[in-house]
Amino acid sequence: MPRPTRPAPSPRTRVRRLPERAHYDADTIAAIVDAAMLCTVAFQLDGAVHAIPTIHWREGGHLYLHGAKASRMLKALTEGEACVTIALADGLVLARSAMHHSMNYRSVVVYGRFEAVTEPAHKLASLRAFIDGLYPGRWDTLRPITEKELNATSVLRIALDEASAKVRDWGVKDDEEDLDWPVWAGVIPLRTLAGEPVTEPDSVARSVPPTRFG
Amino acid sequence: MPRPTRPAPSPRTRVRRLPERAHYDADTIAAIVDAAMLCTVAFQLDGAVHAIPTIHWREGGHLYLHGAKASRMLKALTEGEACVTIALADGLVLARSAMHHSMNYRSVVVYGRFEAVTEPAHKLASLRAFIDGLYPGRWDTLRPITEKELNATSVLRIALDEASAKVRDWGVKDDEEDLDWPVWAGVIPLRTLAGEPVTEPDSVARSVPPTRFG
C-alpha cells in the first residue's frame, strides 16, 4: 500500500503504534469497512464502558447499523461519543524469532457520534442498501416490509470523517542476524469463504441467490 | 446448543436483546475465545471511550494480550475497567422477509480489569503458549527470545469470570404466513481458511509448519 496521502483528521485518530501502517484516506477506509461484515461499537453508559459486536454496512461517507428500536445500546449511541472498530485477519506471519511473528490485517477505528436515521424514506432506502449490498437485487424479491416492521427497526449512522486505518500486508521482517536460522519463515494467507448453502426444507424457491461472497 | 446452564455472573453481563441466544457457562465462552484470533478491547482514557482490535489467546480462565511496553493502551488497561468483545461470523441467514434476515454467529463480551503479567517465568510461559497455540511446537524451533525482547513486551490478562456468550446457530425463522413466499430461504455458512503459504525467498527451511488452521 502507498504511504498516507493525508494526515490524521484529529489527534485522537492519529496512529501512535507502528505509524508506518497508518492510512487516513477515505478510499482505504471505505474499502476496509466494505470488506468486513462485523464491527464492534464501544460506548459509555452510566460511566461504564461497553462494547458490542454488530453487523454494519456503508453508504457514502457513513457507516450504518440497525437494530431493535428498544435496544439500550442504540439509545446510548446517539447520546454520547462512540468508537467503532473493524478488523480483518488476512494472514499469519511466521518469523525466525518469536518477537517478529505478526499478522497481516486491515483495521479501522472511527470516533464520533451516531445519529438516528428517522426519515422513513431514508430509513427504507438504507435497509434496502443493506440487504442488496449482501445479496444483490434481493430486496425486490422479498415479502415487502411492513410499516410495523419499519417502525420497530432503528437505523443509525456515523460519519467516517474521524477515522484511521491500519494495514499490514507484507512479508516477514526478521533481524538481519536471524536470517540463517533454520526455521520456516513466510506468510500463510487467511480468507473467509462461503460454504455449501443449506436450503430450508420448506423453501419454495430452490435456487440459491448470489451473495457478495460469490 | 443447549440452554444456559448457569445464570449471568453479574447484571452487566446479562444479555438483554434476544436472551434465547445467551450462554454463561465457562466451556462455551472458552471455546469461542479459542476459535477467534482477534478481539476488540474497549476502555476509557481521559474520560473518552477507545477501542482497539488486537490478537489474543487463552490460558485457563484468562484471556491474554501482548504488546509493546510503551503502548498507551496497555497502560490504560490496568488502570480502569475494560470490555472485551469477540465475534465470529458463521453464516448468512436468508429469510423471505427483510426483517428475518440474520446471521449465525458466536460472540463473547467480557467485563473486568486487566492485570499485568510481570513475573518473568510466567510471562515467558505465556508467550510460548501464545506461539505454540497458533503453531504447535514452534517455540522450541525459533531463535531463542532475548531478555531485551522479553523486557520490551507487556503481557496482560483478564479473567473470563464476568463474561457472556451469544450464539445463533440455527436456520431461518420466518413468519408462518410468509413460508410460501417464492424466494430462496436458507443458510450460507462462512468459514475462514488458510490459503497457499508464501515462503520468504531467503527462508533456509522450506517445509511449512502446521498451524491450528490445518
Contacts between the chains, C-beta under 8 A, distances in Angstrom:
chain1	res1	chain2	res2	distance
A	12	B	48	7.1
A	12	B	50	7.9
A	16	B	72	6.7
A	17	B	67	7.6
A	17	B	68	6.4
A	17	B	71	5.9
A	17	B	73	7.9
A	37	B	89	5.5
A	37	B	103	7.6
A	38	B	87	5.1
A	38	B	89	5.7
A	38	B	105	7.7
A	40	B	40	4.0
A	40	B	42	7.4
A	40	B	51	6.1
A	40	B	53	7.6
A	40	B	85	5.0
A	40	B	87	7.0
A	42	B	40	7.4
A	42	B	42	3.5
A	42	B	49	5.1
A	42	B	50	7.2
A	42	B	51	3.8
A	42	B	83	7.0
A	43	B	49	6.0
A	44	B	44	7.0
A	44	B	49	5.2
A	48	B	12	7.1
A	48	B	81	6.4
A	49	B	42	5.1
A	49	B	43	6.0
A	49	B	44	5.2
A	49	B	49	5.7
A	49	B	80	8.0
A	49	B	81	6.2
A	49	B	82	6.9
A	49	B	83	5.1
A	50	B	12	7.9
A	50	B	42	7.2
A	50	B	83	5.5
A	51	B	40	6.1
A	51	B	42	3.8
A	51	B	51	5.9
A	51	B	83	4.5
A	51	B	84	7.6
A	51	B	85	4.7
A	51	B	109	7.0
A	52	B	85	6.7
A	52	B	109	7.0
A	53	B	40	7.6
A	53	B	85	5.2
A	53	B	86	7.6
A	53	B	87	3.4
A	53	B	105	7.8
A	53	B	107	5.1
A	55	B	103	6.2
A	67	B	17	7.6
A	68	B	17	6.4
A	71	B	17	5.9
A	72	B	16	6.6
A	73	B	17	7.8
A	80	B	49	8.0
A	81	B	48	6.4
A	81	B	49	6.2
A	82	B	49	6.9
A	83	B	42	7.0
A	83	B	49	5.1
A	83	B	50	5.5
A	83	B	51	4.5
A	84	B	51	7.6
A	85	B	40	5.0
A	85	B	51	4.7
A	85	B	52	6.7
A	85	B	53	5.1
A	86	B	53	7.6
A	87	B	38	5.1
A	87	B	40	7.0
A	87	B	53	3.4
A	89	B	37	5.5
A	89	B	38	5.7
A	89	B	192	7.4
A	92	B	134	6.8
A	92	B	194	7.7
A	92	B	211	6.3
A	92	B	213	7.7
A	94	B	135	6.8
A	94	B	138	7.6
A	94	B	209	7.0
A	96	B	142	6.4
A	96	B	143	5.1
A	97	B	142	5.8
A	97	B	143	4.5
A	97	B	145	7.0
A	97	B	149	7.5
A	98	B	127	6.2
A	98	B	131	5.5
A	98	B	139	6.8
A	98	B	142	5.4
A	98	B	145	5.2
A	98	B	149	7.5
A	99	B	145	6.7
A	99	B	149	4.6
A	99	B	153	7.5
A	101	B	131	6.5
A	103	B	37	7.7
A	103	B	55	6.2
A	105	B	38	7.7
A	105	B	53	7.8
A	107	B	53	5.1
A	109	B	51	7.0
A	109	B	52	7.0
A	127	B	98	6.2
A	131	B	98	5.5
A	131	B	101	6.5
A	134	B	92	6.8
A	135	B	94	6.8
A	138	B	94	7.6
A	138	B	183	7.7
A	139	B	98	6.8
A	141	B	183	4.7
A	142	B	96	6.5
A	142	B	97	5.8
A	142	B	98	5.4
A	142	B	181	7.5
A	142	B	183	6.0
A	143	B	96	5.1
A	143	B	97	4.5
A	143	B	178	4.9
A	143	B	181	4.7
A	143	B	183	7.7
A	145	B	97	7.0
A	145	B	98	5.2
A	145	B	99	6.7
A	149	B	97	7.5
A	149	B	98	7.5
A	149	B	99	4.6
A	153	B	99	7.5
A	171	B	198	7.2
A	171	B	200	5.8
A	172	B	200	5.0
A	172	B	203	8.0
A	178	B	143	4.9
A	179	B	202	5.6
A	179	B	204	8.0
A	180	B	204	5.9
A	181	B	142	7.5
A	181	B	143	4.7
A	181	B	204	7.2
A	182	B	204	4.9
A	182	B	205	5.2
A	183	B	138	7.7
A	183	B	141	4.7
A	183	B	142	6.0
A	183	B	143	7.7
A	183	B	204	8.0
A	183	B	205	5.4
A	183	B	209	7.9
A	184	B	199	7.0
A	184	B	203	5.9
A	184	B	205	4.3
A	184	B	206	7.2
A	184	B	207	6.2
A	184	B	208	5.8
A	184	B	209	5.4
A	185	B	199	7.4
A	185	B	200	4.4
A	185	B	202	7.8
A	185	B	203	4.3
A	185	B	205	7.5
A	186	B	197	5.5
A	186	B	198	5.3
A	186	B	199	4.3
A	186	B	200	5.0
A	186	B	203	6.0
A	186	B	208	7.2
A	187	B	197	7.1
A	187	B	198	4.7
A	187	B	200	8.0
A	188	B	194	5.3
A	188	B	195	7.1
A	188	B	197	4.8
A	188	B	198	7.7
A	188	B	208	7.4
A	188	B	211	6.1
A	188	B	213	7.3
A	189	B	194	7.1
A	189	B	195	3.8
A	189	B	196	7.0
A	189	B	197	7.9
A	189	B	198	7.1
A	190	B	192	5.6
A	190	B	193	7.2
A	190	B	194	6.0
A	190	B	195	6.9
A	190	B	213	7.0
A	191	B	192	7.0
A	191	B	193	6.3
A	191	B	195	5.8
A	192	B	89	7.4
A	192	B	190	5.6
A	192	B	191	7.0
A	192	B	192	5.0
A	192	B	193	7.9
A	193	B	190	7.2
A	193	B	191	6.3
A	193	B	192	7.9
A	193	B	193	5.9
A	194	B	92	7.7
A	194	B	188	5.2
A	194	B	189	7.1
A	194	B	190	6.0
A	195	B	188	7.2
A	195	B	189	3.7
A	195	B	190	6.9
A	195	B	191	5.8
A	196	B	189	7.0
A	197	B	186	5.5
A	197	B	187	7.1
A	197	B	188	4.8
A	197	B	189	7.8
A	198	B	171	7.2
A	198	B	186	5.3
A	198	B	187	4.7
A	198	B	188	7.7
A	198	B	189	7.1
A	199	B	184	6.9
A	199	B	185	7.4
A	199	B	186	4.2
A	200	B	171	5.8
A	200	B	172	5.0
A	200	B	185	4.4
A	200	B	186	5.0
A	200	B	187	8.0
A	202	B	179	5.6
A	202	B	185	7.8
A	203	B	172	7.9
A	203	B	184	5.9
A	203	B	185	4.2
A	203	B	186	6.0
A	204	B	179	8.0
A	204	B	180	5.9
A	204	B	181	7.2
A	204	B	182	4.9
A	204	B	183	8.0
A	205	B	182	5.3
A	205	B	183	5.4
A	205	B	184	4.3
A	205	B	185	7.5
A	206	B	184	7.2
A	207	B	184	6.2
A	208	B	184	5.8
A	208	B	186	7.1
A	208	B	188	7.4
A	209	B	94	7.0
A	209	B	183	7.9
A	209	B	184	5.5
A	211	B	92	6.4
A	211	B	188	6.1
A	213	B	92	7.7
A	213	B	188	7.3
A	213	B	190	7.0
